[in-house]
């Protein structure tokens, strides 16, 4: 699990390293994607084949609040386009810190079906 720029760094790390089938799930919160014009930083751009690289991870989730004031909500769709096997969760409100309420994410980590 990683939040914001930490999520971007984790995705970059996973795109570069071999990890086999040792990861049971990946949960990324409010992470910027660096392929957008205003968020352009070459060192954190993900490789084109990132979806293939992450294929061994059985559960990949991206979360983003619609009212995020730091990372634009549009970045959720950019991640979904790069990693189509991921489940995306658009949260109606909570800003960049999810209103300090990670209940939805905890449900997904536990594997609860409500949702």
Secondary structure as GFF3:
##gff-version 3
##sequence-region A 1 115
A	DSSP	beta_strand	2	3	.	.	.	ID=ss1
A	DSSP	alpha_helix	5	16	.	.	.	ID=ss2
A	DSSP	beta_strand	26	29	.	.	.	ID=ss3
A	DSSP	beta_strand	35	36	.	.	.	ID=ss4
A	DSSP	beta_strand	39	40	.	.	.	ID=ss5
A	DSSP	three_ten_helix	42	44	.	.	.	ID=ss6
A	DSSP	alpha_helix	50	53	.	.	.	ID=ss7
A	DSSP	beta_strand	60	65	.	.	.	ID=ss8
A	DSSP	alpha_helix	74	82	.	.	.	ID=ss9
A	DSSP	beta_strand	87	91	.	.	.	ID=ss10
A	DSSP	three_ten_helix	95	100	.	.	.	ID=ss11
A	DSSP	alpha_helix	103	110	.	.	.	ID=ss12
###
